[in-house]
């Protein structure tokens, strides 16, 4: 019974069906009808004109977004626990050709305007110091916490007031929107976000994520970086097909709601063992080594996160009986 990552979740049948429907000769790379139709699909979703492109991985999406917003001699402010800091293997630095990640502390991997401003204010404005050029946040965060539209807007106001670009890592963007019940626009473009990494793999996709640009001046250079970085697939229609399938009838949101609901069941069973509030589909629990071993002995698979702490992750297809069984096992510890 696997609760270690939503990256390992099954692919939604609608995604496979869409890829099969795209299995015919069309223009290569991103010139096909499905790829060219992404701008219109995302514009409809966000209620305004936006520009979108597919990429095969979340790492590529985040690294390309960072490169779009920051020069090689600049810096990107982010949480100390951010994915771009701890889990991208140096890809943001690689794709920006050397931009510096500037780390900010925050509870549950959420940063505040005060904390970001304090970190930036320590940097003297002279040629000897790397100057911030962008701010990147993750929503939902690496600890399953969710920024509200007002919280994003406050950070966006700070970023733009200082002339920085503003990126949102939305690997679990769907889970955040499902939790809040807001619109995608309220959580992004209306709050000042310049570019969004819109995750689909964790919510039922196979191999496609999207970069959504709210600033058209960032698009052309990013397309060239995508090609130069080896992420312009020759049969891009299969990636575009996945995204179209996930957007149809808000499938991306339905699957996120299912994952969040499963996480809520586990959270309710955990009580005071919770390390962080459960607002998406990740659950962090305080357990002893013996308790973790006991859960594994019952057949549950999960990550040891820190001493005395484990991480559980639910996904859109988490079997209901397995979720109930795990909830009972947690409650019985």
Wavefront OBJ file of the C-alpha trace (Angstrom):
o trace
v 0.000 0.000 0.000
v 1.958 2.908 -1.395
v 1.799 6.376 0.124
v 5.273 7.624 -0.718
v 4.643 9.907 -3.718
v 1.940 11.151 -6.073
v 4.571 11.001 -8.824
v 3.998 7.237 -8.812
v 0.217 7.538 -9.216
v -1.509 5.845 -12.159
v -2.181 7.747 -15.357
v -5.824 8.720 -15.733
v -7.597 6.699 -18.462
v -8.729 9.927 -20.132
v -5.081 10.840 -20.662
v -4.296 7.547 -22.395
v -7.409 7.960 -24.525
v -6.357 11.461 -25.571
v -2.891 10.245 -26.527
v -4.401 7.451 -28.602
v -6.640 9.973 -30.359
v -3.537 12.040 -31.177
v -1.773 9.036 -32.728
v -1.770 10.234 -36.309
v 0.568 12.206 -38.529
v 0.717 15.910 -37.706
v 3.315 18.651 -37.743
v 6.305 17.881 -35.531
v 7.585 19.575 -32.381
v 5.039 22.158 -31.174
v 3.522 23.061 -34.514
v 0.676 20.554 -34.299
v -2.941 21.495 -33.766
v -3.026 20.354 -30.137
v 0.114 22.246 -29.123
v -1.039 25.384 -30.931
v -4.360 25.141 -29.132
v -2.880 25.375 -25.624
v -2.888 29.174 -25.547
v -6.636 29.231 -26.123
v -7.355 26.456 -23.602
v -5.415 28.146 -20.827
v -6.761 31.570 -21.768
v -10.263 30.197 -21.250
v -9.236 28.702 -17.908
v -7.708 31.935 -16.626
v -10.303 34.251 -18.142
v -7.781 36.363 -20.070
v -5.142 35.979 -22.730
v -2.226 33.858 -21.541
v 0.531 31.957 -23.302
v 1.330 28.313 -22.599
v 3.799 25.643 -23.605
v 4.332 22.029 -22.634
v 7.467 20.624 -21.047
v 8.108 17.006 -20.064
v 9.085 17.532 -16.408
v 8.462 19.790 -13.462
v 12.200 20.355 -13.176
v 12.280 21.720 -16.719
v 9.252 23.916 -16.032
v 10.748 25.463 -12.910
v 14.230 25.881 -14.350
v 12.950 27.499 -17.541
v 10.727 29.822 -15.513
v 13.676 30.875 -13.384
v 15.734 31.525 -16.517
v 12.933 33.638 -17.973
v 12.918 35.910 -14.915
v 16.549 36.119 -13.845
v 19.842 36.984 -15.509
v 22.946 34.830 -14.838
v 24.321 37.494 -12.511
v 21.085 37.850 -10.533
v 19.419 36.066 -7.646
v 16.119 34.247 -7.034
v 14.585 34.464 -3.579
v 12.830 31.293 -2.455
v 12.010 29.260 0.631
v 14.867 27.374 2.220
v 12.718 24.256 1.685
v 11.795 25.067 -1.919
v 11.872 22.349 -4.536
v 14.124 24.478 -6.725
v 16.626 24.575 -3.845
v 16.538 20.993 -2.569
v 15.155 18.744 -5.285
v 16.106 19.967 -8.760
v 19.744 18.821 -8.839
v 21.004 22.325 -9.604
v 18.796 22.698 -12.692
v 17.711 26.294 -11.906
v 21.339 27.357 -11.595
v 22.182 25.422 -14.764
v 19.373 26.879 -16.878
v 19.953 30.435 -15.635
v 23.689 29.987 -16.305
v 24.613 30.677 -12.721
v 21.925 32.736 -10.995
v 22.077 32.453 -7.207
v 19.248 31.015 -5.103
v 18.692 33.216 -2.046
v 17.049 31.341 0.804
v 14.275 32.636 3.039
v 12.937 30.942 6.169
v 9.236 30.324 6.679
v 6.908 27.977 8.516
v 5.762 25.042 6.406
v 7.931 26.312 3.516
v 5.730 29.415 3.218
v 7.505 32.756 3.014
v 6.026 36.084 4.054
v 6.586 39.562 2.604
v 8.355 40.597 5.815
v 10.743 37.636 5.662
v 11.462 38.168 1.967
v 12.023 41.883 2.445
v 14.291 41.268 5.427
v 16.428 38.849 3.408
v 16.649 41.270 0.488
v 17.401 44.253 2.704
v 20.570 42.558 3.951
v 22.030 42.702 0.442
v 23.978 45.857 -0.248
v 23.148 47.403 -3.620
v 26.617 47.349 -5.109
v 28.492 45.431 -7.755
v 30.044 43.088 -5.210
v 26.733 41.521 -4.186
v 24.305 39.447 -6.227
v 21.056 41.399 -6.533
v 17.623 39.710 -6.359
v 15.764 39.681 -9.653
v 12.972 37.204 -8.966
v 10.858 35.613 -6.262
v 9.709 31.985 -6.509
v 7.097 30.332 -4.281
v 5.621 26.824 -4.283
v 1.859 26.381 -3.992
v 1.015 23.985 -2.434
v 4.346 24.018 -0.614
v 6.749 21.175 -0.071
v 5.052 20.627 3.311
v 1.533 20.660 1.942
v 0.717 24.218 3.007
v -1.296 26.514 0.755
v -0.854 30.205 0.019
v -4.169 32.070 -0.217
v -4.818 34.613 -2.992
v -4.266 37.441 -0.499
v -0.945 35.963 0.612
v 0.187 35.570 -2.987
v -0.938 39.096 -3.807
v 1.077 40.536 -0.918
v 4.175 38.771 -2.202
v 3.418 39.849 -5.753
v 3.115 43.463 -4.667
v 6.467 43.246 -2.922
v 8.143 41.570 -5.897
v 6.865 43.995 -8.497
v 7.489 46.970 -6.223
v 11.151 46.024 -6.253
v 11.269 45.223 -9.944
v 11.461 41.432 -9.517
v 9.768 38.740 -11.551
v 7.353 36.431 -9.702
v 7.191 32.674 -10.311
v 4.875 30.079 -8.817
v 5.950 26.436 -8.726
v 2.578 24.753 -9.107
v 3.560 21.096 -9.082
v 0.539 20.725 -6.772
v -1.281 23.832 -7.986
v -4.417 21.757 -8.517
v -4.392 20.662 -4.877
v -4.070 24.275 -3.752
v -6.987 25.423 -5.907
v -9.079 22.464 -4.740
v -8.370 23.320 -1.110
v -9.195 27.010 -1.470
v -12.151 26.783 -3.831
v -10.845 29.857 -5.682
v -10.285 30.328 -9.389
v -6.881 29.681 -10.980
v -6.683 33.367 -11.905
v -7.290 34.549 -8.339
v -4.306 32.533 -7.176
v -1.956 33.645 -9.961
v -2.344 36.433 -12.480
v -4.700 38.488 -10.324
v -2.158 38.202 -7.495
v 0.808 39.320 -9.598
v 2.332 36.004 -10.730
v 4.292 36.364 -13.984
v 4.776 32.684 -14.816
v 3.232 29.505 -13.412
v 4.606 25.974 -13.553
v 1.260 24.144 -13.822
v 1.670 20.536 -12.730
v -0.293 17.712 -14.329
v 1.798 14.593 -13.718
v 0.887 14.408 -10.028
v -2.833 14.725 -10.774
v -3.177 12.067 -13.469
v -0.909 13.032 -16.342
v 1.815 10.862 -17.809
v 4.669 13.084 -18.950
v 3.439 16.619 -19.449
v 3.587 19.790 -17.405
v 2.725 23.300 -18.573
v 4.408 26.669 -18.357
v 1.751 29.383 -18.293
v 2.935 32.924 -18.970
v 0.962 35.983 -17.932
v 3.643 38.239 -19.446
v 4.009 37.728 -23.211
v 7.509 39.207 -23.293
v 8.822 36.046 -21.590
v 7.557 33.566 -24.147
v 9.887 33.724 -27.141
v 13.127 33.452 -25.188
v 11.714 30.566 -23.152
v 10.826 28.649 -26.311
v 14.429 29.041 -27.429
v 15.737 27.940 -24.028
v 13.419 24.923 -24.110
v 14.931 23.867 -27.449
v 18.503 24.589 -26.363
v 17.945 22.625 -23.165
v 16.765 19.512 -25.016
v 13.092 19.682 -24.002
v 11.466 20.345 -27.381
v 10.107 16.865 -28.113
v 9.583 16.023 -31.768
v 6.158 14.482 -31.094
v 4.898 17.194 -28.806
v 1.268 16.519 -29.698
v 1.285 13.638 -27.217
v 2.206 16.011 -24.395
v -0.353 18.560 -25.527
v -2.992 15.833 -25.720
v -2.423 14.970 -22.066
v -2.893 18.570 -21.007
v -6.044 19.016 -23.077
v -7.465 15.859 -21.490
v -6.705 17.082 -17.988
v -8.319 20.468 -18.681
v -11.472 18.931 -20.148
v -14.363 19.122 -17.658
v -11.841 20.265 -15.013
v -10.410 16.775 -14.664
v -7.262 18.322 -13.120
v -9.413 19.719 -10.327
v -11.492 16.578 -9.828
v -8.403 14.442 -9.330
v -6.897 16.959 -6.920
v -10.066 16.974 -4.845
v -9.906 13.182 -4.592
v -6.283 13.312 -3.419
v -7.044 16.042 -0.891
v -10.031 14.138 0.483
v -7.899 11.047 1.055
v -5.288 13.157 2.838
v -7.979 14.695 5.022
v -9.048 11.237 6.187
v -5.500 10.453 7.270
v -5.123 13.851 8.926
v -8.277 13.332 10.951
v -6.853 10.047 12.231
v -3.473 11.568 13.097
v -4.558 14.187 15.632
v -1.632 15.697 17.513
v 0.884 13.686 15.504
v 0.554 16.201 12.630
v 3.695 18.252 12.060
v 2.009 20.639 9.580
v -1.574 21.557 8.838
v -2.901 19.352 6.042
v -4.134 21.621 3.253
v -3.329 19.554 0.187
v -2.333 15.899 -0.230
v 0.787 15.590 1.943
v 0.742 14.470 5.585
v 3.737 14.752 7.894
v 3.522 12.748 11.108
v 5.556 12.453 14.294
v 6.312 8.789 14.908
v 8.983 6.790 16.662
v 11.220 4.405 14.765
v 9.248 1.525 16.243
v 5.937 3.033 15.123
v 7.242 3.608 11.605
v 8.432 0.006 11.520
v 5.029 -1.175 12.714
v 3.283 0.694 9.892
v 5.659 -0.810 7.362
v 5.080 -4.250 8.818
v 1.384 -3.761 8.054
v 2.260 -3.135 4.407
v 2.429 0.661 4.158
v 5.098 2.355 2.036
v 6.193 5.953 2.794
v 9.219 8.205 3.208
v 11.177 8.790 6.395
v 11.370 12.589 6.233
v 13.336 13.656 9.298
v 14.263 12.084 12.636
v 10.970 11.121 14.239
v 8.953 12.231 11.207
v 7.443 10.501 8.171
v 5.736 11.799 5.028
v 2.612 10.271 3.521
v 1.242 11.359 0.143
v -2.155 10.536 -1.310
v -3.103 10.771 -4.982
v -6.152 10.845 -7.207
v -6.394 7.057 -7.335
v -5.474 6.179 -3.750
v -7.655 3.116 -3.083
v -10.334 4.020 -0.548
v -9.902 0.763 1.363
v -6.155 1.352 1.701
v -6.714 4.914 2.920
v -9.214 3.678 5.523
v -6.838 0.918 6.601
v -3.958 3.361 7.001
v -6.140 5.817 8.904
v -7.101 3.049 11.323
v -3.467 2.002 11.708
v -2.389 5.580 12.485
v -5.181 6.013 15.011
v -4.173 2.758 16.684
v -0.515 3.704 17.197
l 1 2 3 4 5 6 7 8 9 10 11 12 13 14 15 16 17 18 19 20 21 22 23 24 25 26 27 28 29 30 31 32 33 34 35 36 37 38 39 40 41 42 43 44 45 46 47 48 49 50 51 52 53 54 55 56 57 58 59 60 61 62 63 64 65 66 67 68 69 70 71 72 73 74 75 76 77 78 79 80 81 82 83 84 85 86 87 88 89 90 91 92 93 94 95 96 97 98 99 100 101 102 103 104 105 106 107 108 109 110 111 112 113 114 115 116 117 118 119 120 121 122 123 124 125 126 127 128 129 130 131 132 133 134 135 136 137 138 139 140 141 142 143 144 145 146 147 148 149 150 151 152 153 154 155 156 157 158 159 160 161 162 163 164 165 166 167 168 169 170 171 172 173 174 175 176 177 178 179 180 181 182 183 184 185 186 187 188 189 190 191 192 193 194 195 196 197 198 199 200 201 202 203 204 205 206 207 208 209 210 211 212 213 214 215 216 217 218 219 220 221 222 223 224 225 226 227 228 229 230 231 232 233 234 235 236 237 238 239 240 241 242 243 244 245 246 247 248 249 250 251 252 253 254 255 256 257 258 259 260 261 262 263 264 265 266 267 268 269 270 271 272 273 274 275 276 277 278 279 280 281 282 283 284 285 286 287 288 289 290 291 292 293 294 295 296 297 298 299 300 301 302 303 304 305 306 307 308 309 310 311 312 313 314 315 316 317 318 319 320 321 322 323 324 325 326 327 328 329 330 331 332 333
